Amino acid sequence: MTSADIPSQQSPESESALDKQQKRKKLPVWLLAILLVGGGVILWQVFTASSVPTDEADAPAPPPRSVETMALTSGSGNRQVRLLGQVEAGEQATLSPQLDGTVQSVLVSEGDRVTPGMTVAVLDDADSRLALAEARARLAQERSNLARLQVGTRPEIIAQRDAEVESAIARELEAKDNLERVSGLTERGALSQRDLIEARTEADAARSERFRVEAVLAEAQAGATQEEIDAQQALVDAASAVVEQTQLGIQRTEIRAVSPGIVQSRDVDPGDYVEVSDPVITVVSDRSLDIFLEVPESLSGQVAPGMRVTLNARALPTWQQNTEITAVVPTADTASRRQLVRVSLDNPPPRLLPGMAIQASLAMPVASTDAFVVSRDALTRRGDDWLLFVVDNDQVQELEVEISADLGQEVVIASSELREGQNVVVRGGDGLTDNAAVQVVN
């Protein structure tokens, strides 16, 4: 047997090495591709990172940005508050009767213009005129009695009283004679005691009548006393007052306007029975209007008379009026919690009518020792923050500020880092960063 025919004998170590070599030769192609790509990426990042500092170092610095600045000054301003309100008549009068009665006629209608003293309605005055005639008759009688007392008794009356005295004396003498005769007959027994009593009674009555007519004569001759004249004068005055009161009642049957205006409503017609204080005619003034504006609850107590408001109405697009608050109502509405302020217009535009809606812009003063008023252009907004740039040595410092009030073209800002006199950027601040170089070109 030759050596070629004898199978070769290999050690275990050589066999394991051979197996490992064969396994390496069988490594997948996709794994090799991943390894090659990963290595390339790592090499690219290394070279890129090493080249960045070199580029930044070689790049030139940007030129300073041109900005406009202004000196910061503390102050105050006004912020505009929008208010809503309603127009109401400045003067409104409801005409009512001053006595009960039946409406005889109504002389005006809705929309008619009335003037002071103009008769707008008339009540039936028949009863009042009858009462006036009776009062005048009573007054005439009392005046006649007063005149008689003041002038004194006429001569013919005195003569009549004198004749009555003489007649009374004659009747007294006759009664005395009759008494003496009856007394003698009674003593002789010819007449009874009763006849004597009747004769004595007649004599006493005649004497009393003489006393009465003598007193009347003396009174006529002496005239009335001052007390009697004064008492009669009081009766005359009372009768005269009744006449005047009755005449006033007749005048009150005519219902008259007390102020100029326009009839807003007519509440009665002829034939209606009205009582005192029943509405007859409602008149509104066309020369003055009141505008009531609602103030938000947050501003209650801060609004005062004299503050400026600008009024406009949707119904009058071309009308606008700047005026002052006339008065502040010291209560708030229980439902809306809003306070009312009144603005009076003495010469309103003709087309502005009660009941129309009004918009108003109220100028609310804003003042604070820690606040500054700047132009809105000086602020830059980034996210929810407002920024202001302060210039110092051709560099800007970025400050965060708080807007206290919006005044329209200006705003009130506050910040503990702000000081009066600092230069702040008003134009060119967009895109600035903290510590950026700037060039002031005011």
C-alpha positions in Angstrom: 0.0 0.0 0.0 1.5 3.3 -1.1 1.4 6.4 0.9 -1.1 8.0 -1.4 -3.6 5.3 -0.8 -3.4 5.8 3.0 -5.9 8.4 4.3 -4.3 11.4 6.0 -4.6 11.8 9.8 -5.5 15.5 11.0 -5.5 16.8 14.6 -8.7 18.2 16.3 -7.1 21.7 16.5 -6.5 21.9 12.8 -10.1 20.8 12.1 -11.7 23.6 14.3 -9.6 26.2 12.6 -10.6 25.0 9.2 -14.3 25.2 10.2 -13.9 28.8 11.4 -12.3 29.8 8.2 -15.1 28.3 6.2 -17.7 30.1 8.3 -16.0 33.4 7.7 -16.1 32.8 4.0 -19.8 32.3 4.4 -20.5 35.9 6.1 -23.8 37.4 4.5 -23.4 40.2 1.9 -26.1 42.4 3.5 -24.2 42.6 6.8 -21.1 43.7 4.9 -23.1 46.4 3.2 -24.4 47.8 6.5 -20.9 47.9 7.9 -19.6 49.8 4.9 -22.5 52.4 5.0 -22.1 52.9 8.8 -18.4 53.5 8.5 -18.9 56.0 5.8 -21.4 58.0 7.9 -19.1 58.1 10.9 -16.2 59.3 8.7 -18.5 62.1 7.2 -19.6 63.4 10.6 -16.0 63.5 11.8 -14.8 65.5 8.8 -17.9 67.8 8.9 -17.5 68.6 12.7 -13.8 69.3 12.2 -14.6 71.8 9.4 -17.4 73.9 11.1 -15.2 75.9 13.5 -13.0 76.7 10.6 -16.0 78.1 8.6 -17.4 80.2 11.5 -14.0 81.6 12.3 -13.5 82.5 8.7 -17.0 84.1 8.3 -17.1 88.0 8.6 -19.2 89.6 11.5 -22.6 91.1 10.4 -22.7 94.9 10.2 -24.7 96.8 12.9 -28.4 97.2 12.3 -29.7 100.7 11.8 -32.4 101.6 14.3 -34.3 104.7 15.4 -34.6 105.4 19.2 -36.4 107.8 21.6 -35.8 108.8 25.1 -38.1 107.0 27.5 -40.2 109.4 29.6 -42.8 108.6 32.3 -46.3 110.0 31.8 -50.0 109.4 31.6 -52.5 108.8 28.9 -56.1 107.9 28.2 -57.3 104.5 27.1 -60.5 104.2 25.2 -63.4 102.2 26.7 -66.3 101.3 24.5 -69.8 101.9 26.0 -73.3 101.2 24.9 -76.4 103.2 25.8 -79.8 104.5 24.8 -81.3 107.9 24.0 -84.0 109.2 26.3 -86.0 112.5 26.3 -84.4 115.1 28.5 -87.7 116.5 29.4 -90.9 114.5 29.4 -94.2 115.7 30.8 -97.4 113.7 31.2 -100.3 116.2 31.3 -103.2 115.3 33.6 -106.4 117.0 34.7 -106.6 118.7 38.1 -110.2 117.9 38.7 -112.6 115.1 37.7 -114.7 115.5 34.7 -115.7 114.4 31.2 -113.4 115.1 28.3 -115.2 117.5 25.9 -112.5 117.7 23.2 -108.8 116.8 22.5 -107.1 119.4 20.4 -103.8 117.7 19.5 -102.6 114.3 18.1 -99.4 112.4 18.1 -96.5 114.2 16.5 -98.0 117.7 16.9 -95.8 120.4 18.3 -97.0 122.3 21.4 -95.9 125.5 23.0 -96.1 126.6 26.7 -99.7 127.6 27.6 -101.3 125.9 24.6 -104.6 124.2 25.3 -104.4 120.5 24.4 -107.7 119.2 25.9 -110.9 120.6 27.4 -113.2 119.1 30.1 -117.0 119.8 30.4 -117.4 122.9 32.6 -121.2 123.2 33.0 -121.2 122.4 36.7 -118.4 124.8 37.3 -120.2 127.7 35.7 -123.3 127.1 37.8 -121.2 127.1 40.9 -119.6 130.3 39.8 -122.9 132.1 39.3 -124.0 131.1 42.9 -120.7 132.2 44.4 -121.0 135.6 42.7 -124.5 136.2 44.0 -123.4 135.4 47.6 -120.5 137.8 47.2 -122.8 140.6 46.1 -125.0 140.1 49.1 -122.2 140.2 51.6 -120.7 143.3 49.9 -124.1 145.1 50.3 -124.2 144.3 54.0 -120.8 145.6 54.4 -121.6 148.9 52.6 -124.6 149.4 54.9 -122.5 149.0 58.0 -119.8 151.3 56.7 -122.2 154.1 55.5 -124.5 154.0 58.6 -128.3 153.9 58.8 -130.2 156.1 56.4 -132.4 159.0 57.7 -135.6 157.4 56.6 -134.7 154.3 58.6 -134.0 156.4 61.6 -137.4 158.1 61.2 -139.0 154.7 61.0 -137.3 153.5 64.1 -138.4 156.8 65.9 -142.0 156.2 64.9 -141.8 152.6 66.2 -140.6 154.0 69.6 -143.5 156.4 69.8 -146.0 153.6 69.0 -144.4 151.4 71.6 -144.7 154.2 74.2 -148.4 154.7 73.4 -149.1 151.0 73.7 -147.3 151.0 77.1 -149.4 153.9 78.4 -152.5 152.1 77.3 -151.5 148.9 79.0 -150.7 150.8 82.2 -154.2 152.5 82.1 -155.8 149.1 81.6 -153.9 147.7 84.5 -155.0 150.5 86.8 -158.6 150.0 85.8 -158.6 146.3 86.2 -156.8 146.6 89.5 -159.6 148.9 90.9 -162.4 146.6 89.7 -160.7 143.6 91.2 -160.5 145.3 94.6 -164.2 146.0 94.4 -164.8 142.4 93.4 -166.2 143.3 89.9 -163.3 141.3 88.2 -161.5 138.2 89.1 -157.9 137.9 90.1 -157.1 136.3 86.8 -158.1 139.4 84.9 -155.7 141.4 87.0 -152.8 139.0 86.1 -153.6 139.2 82.4 -153.6 143.1 82.6 -150.3 143.1 84.4 -148.8 140.8 81.8 -149.9 143.0 78.9 -148.3 146.0 80.7 -145.0 144.2 81.1 -144.9 143.2 77.4 -145.6 146.7 76.3 -142.8 148.0 78.4 -140.4 145.4 77.0 -141.4 146.3 73.4 -140.7 149.9 74.2 -137.2 149.0 75.4 -136.5 147.0 72.3 -137.5 149.7 69.8 -135.6 152.3 71.7 -132.5 150.1 71.5 -133.0 149.7 67.8 -133.4 153.4 67.4 -130.2 154.1 69.4 -128.3 151.5 67.3 -129.5 153.1 64.1 -128.5 156.6 65.4 -125.1 155.4 66.6 -124.2 153.3 63.5 -122.2 149.9 63.4 -119.2 149.3 65.6 -115.8 148.5 64.2 -116.0 144.9 65.3 -119.2 144.5 63.3 -117.6 146.0 60.2 -114.6 143.7 60.5 -116.8 140.7 60.9 -118.7 141.6 57.8 -115.5 142.3 55.9 -114.4 138.7 56.7 -117.6 137.4 55.2 -117.0 139.4 52.1 -113.5 138.0 51.8 -114.7 134.4 52.2 -117.3 134.9 49.5 -114.7 136.4 47.2 -112.4 133.4 47.8 -115.2 131.1 46.8 -115.6 133.0 43.5 -111.9 132.8 42.8 -111.8 129.1 43.5 -114.8 128.5 41.2 -113.1 130.5 38.5 -109.9 128.5 38.9 -112.0 125.3 38.6 -113.3 126.6 35.2 -109.8 127.4 34.1 -108.6 123.9 35.1 -111.1 122.4 32.7 -108.6 123.5 30.0 -105.5 121.3 30.1 -102.5 123.3 28.9 -98.9 122.5 28.0 -96.3 123.7 30.4 -93.2 123.3 28.2 -92.4 123.2 24.4 -92.2 119.8 22.8 -93.8 117.2 20.6 -96.9 115.0 21.5 -95.6 111.5 22.1 -98.9 109.8 23.0 -102.6 110.7 23.4 -104.3 108.7 26.1 -108.0 109.9 26.0 -110.8 110.7 23.5 -113.8 113.0 23.8 -116.4 111.5 26.1 -114.0 109.7 28.4 -114.3 110.3 32.1 -111.0 111.2 33.8 -110.0 111.7 37.3 -107.3 113.7 38.9 -103.8 112.5 37.8 -105.1 110.3 34.9 -102.7 110.7 31.9 -104.2 112.7 29.0 -101.3 113.8 26.8 -97.5 112.9 27.0 -95.1 115.6 25.6 -91.4 115.1 25.1 -88.9 117.8 24.6 -87.2 118.1 21.2 -84.5 120.6 22.5 -82.7 118.4 24.9 -81.9 114.7 25.1 -80.4 112.5 27.8 -78.1 109.6 26.9 -77.6 106.9 29.5 -74.5 104.8 29.0 -73.7 101.5 30.8 -70.3 101.4 32.5 -68.7 97.9 33.1 -68.6 96.7 36.7 -64.8 96.8 36.6 -64.9 100.6 36.1 -67.6 101.3 38.7 -66.5 104.1 40.9 -63.8 105.3 38.5 -66.0 107.3 36.2 -66.8 110.9 37.2 -68.6 113.9 35.7 -66.5 115.9 33.3 -64.8 112.9 31.6 -64.8 113.1 27.8 -66.9 110.7 25.7 -67.3 110.5 21.9 -70.8 109.6 20.8 -72.0 108.1 17.6 -75.2 106.3 16.5 -75.8 103.6 13.9 -78.9 105.4 12.7 -76.8 108.6 12.0 -73.6 107.3 10.3 -72.2 110.8 9.7 -72.9 112.2 13.2 -70.3 112.2 15.9 -70.1 114.4 19.0 -67.4 114.8 21.6 -68.9 115.9 24.9 -68.6 115.4 28.7 -70.4 113.1 31.2 -73.0 115.2 32.9 -73.8 113.0 35.9 -73.1 109.5 37.4 -76.0 107.4 38.8 -74.8 106.2 42.2 -76.3 102.8 41.9 -75.7 99.7 39.7 -78.3 97.5 38.0 -79.1 94.4 40.0 -79.2 92.2 36.8 -76.3 93.5 34.8 -74.2 94.9 37.7 -73.5 97.9 35.4 -73.5 101.5 36.5 -75.2 104.2 34.4 -73.8 107.6 33.5 -75.9 110.4 32.0 -74.8 112.7 29.1 -77.1 115.7 28.4 -77.3 117.1 24.8 -78.9 120.6 24.7 -78.9 120.8 20.9 -79.1 117.3 19.5 -79.3 116.5 15.8 -82.8 116.5 14.5 -82.8 112.8 13.5 -81.6 111.6 16.9 -84.7 110.3 18.6 -85.5 108.9 22.1 -85.2 105.1 22.1 -82.2 104.9 19.6 -79.1 103.0 20.5 -75.8 104.9 21.1 -72.2 103.8 21.1 -69.7 105.9 23.0 -65.9 105.9 23.5 -64.9 106.9 27.0 -61.4 108.3 27.6 -60.2 106.7 30.9 -57.0 108.3 32.2 -54.1 106.0 32.9 -51.3 107.2 35.2 -48.6 105.5 37.2 -45.2 106.4 38.7 -43.8 103.0 37.4 -45.4 103.2 34.0 -44.2 104.6 30.7 -46.1 105.6 27.6 -44.4 104.5 24.3 -45.3 104.0 20.7 -46.8 100.7 19.8 -44.0 100.3 17.2 -41.4 100.1 20.0 -42.7 96.7 21.1 -41.9 93.3 19.6 -44.0 90.3 20.4 -42.4 86.8 20.6 -44.8 84.1 21.7 -46.8 85.5 24.6 -44.1 88.0 25.6 -43.8 91.7 24.8 -40.2 92.8 24.3 -38.6 96.3 24.4 -35.0 97.0 23.3 -32.9 99.5 25.2 -29.8 100.9 23.5 -26.6 101.3 25.5 -23.1 101.8 23.9 -24.4 100.8 20.4 -25.7 97.5 21.8 -29.3 96.5 22.6 -30.6 95.0 25.8 -33.7 92.9 25.5 -36.3 93.6 28.3 -39.6 91.9 28.8 -42.3 94.4 29.6 -46.0 94.3 30.6 -48.7 96.3 28.8 -50.8 98.1 31.4 -53.2 99.8 29.0 -53.8 100.1 25.3 -54.2 103.7 24.2 -54.5 103.0 20.5 -51.3 104.3 18.8 -49.5 104.2 22.2 -49.4 101.8 25.0 -48.7 102.0 28.7 -45.9 99.6 29.7 -44.3 98.7 33.1 -41.1 97.0 34.0 -38.8 97.2 37.0 -35.8 97.6 34.8 -37.0 100.7 32.9 -35.7 104.1 33.9 -36.6 107.5 32.6 -34.2 108.8 30.0 -33.2 105.4 28.6 -33.0 105.2 24.8 -35.4 102.6 23.4 -35.7 101.3 19.8 -38.9 102.5 18.1 -38.1 101.4 14.6 -35.9 98.5 13.3 -36.4 96.2 16.3 -37.8 93.3 14.4 -35.3 90.5 14.4 -33.0 92.0 17.0 -31.5 89.8 19.6 -30.0 90.5 23.0 -26.6 92.2 22.9 -26.9 92.8 19.1 -24.9 95.7 17.7 -26.9 98.6 16.3 -26.3 102.0 14.8 -28.7 104.8 15.8 -29.8 106.8 12.8 -32.4 109.2 14.3 
